[in-house]
C-alpha cells in the first residue's frame, strides 16, 4: 500500500521514499517524505488490509475444511497429487464427469 498507493482512505498516492544506494546514505539527514500523522494513517491502513484479508482467508479455510483435510490426508499418504486427483478431491469428480 505504501509503495503503490492503492488505498481507499489515502488515495492513489505513493509514500515511498526515494531509493538511493546505501553507500550514499548520509547520517542524520532526514529522508522522510511524509508526516508522523501520515505514517500512522499508513500503518492503520496496512493493519486494516491485513486484518480484513486474514478474516477472509480464515473464512475460506473454515468453509472448505473437509476438502483441505481430505487433501492433506492424501498428501501424507502419497506426497504428490496430480491434476485429476486434485480435481476429484476438490470437486468430487474426474475430468470427464459433467458438472
N, C-alpha and C positions, 0 to 999 in steps of 0.2 A: 504494500500500500504506500509506504513511504517513498520508495524508489519510482514507482509507476503512477502514483497519484490517482487511484481509481476508487475513491471513497465518496459515498453519497453525502456524508457530512462535510468533508473538507473540499470536495470538488475534484476537478480534473487538473490537479497541480502536482508538482514533484517537490519533495523537500530534501532530496539527496544532496549532500554537499559535493562540491567539485572534487573530482578524483585527481590526486597528484601522486607522483612517485614518493614512496616513503622516505627516500634519502633527501628529499627537498623539504620535508616537513620541518617547520620552524617551531621550536619550543615556545610556548607562551602565546603564540598567535592564535586568536580565536577564528575557527573556520565555520562556526555555526551560522547557518543561513536563516534561522527562524528563532522565535522567542521561546521561553520556557513554557508559556501557556500553550503555544502551538505544539510543542513537544509532548505536553500532557494530553492534548487532543489526539495526536497521532497515536500515542500509547493506548488511549482509550478506544480508539477505532480498531487498532490491531487486536486488543483484548476482545472486543465485541465480535469481530470477524472470527477469531479463533474459537471463542465460546459457542457462537452460532453453528459453526462448521462441526465442532465436536458433538453438539447435540444432534445435528442431522445425521452424522455418521453413526453415532451410537444408536439412534432410532432405526437406521437401515440394518445395522448388525443384529439388533434385537428382533426386528421383523423377519429376518432371514436366518435366524439362529439354527433351526433344524437343518437347513441346507448346508450351512457352514460346518455343522457338526458331522454331517454325512461326508462332506468333502475332506475334512480333517482326518476322519477315521480312515478313509480310503488312502489318503496320502501317507498316513502312518503305516499302512499295510504295504503299499506299493511304491511310495516315494514320487512317482510320476503319474500324472493323469493326462491322457491325450484329449484332443478336442471333442471327440464323440462321447467319451466317458464323462467329461465335464458337462457337456450338453445334457446328458442323461441325468446326472446328479442335480443340476440346477433346474432343468425344465421338466424332468421326468419323462423324457422321450428321446429317441435317437433321431439322427438327421433325416431319415426317410419318413418319419411319422408326420402326420399332418397336425398343425397347431390346433 
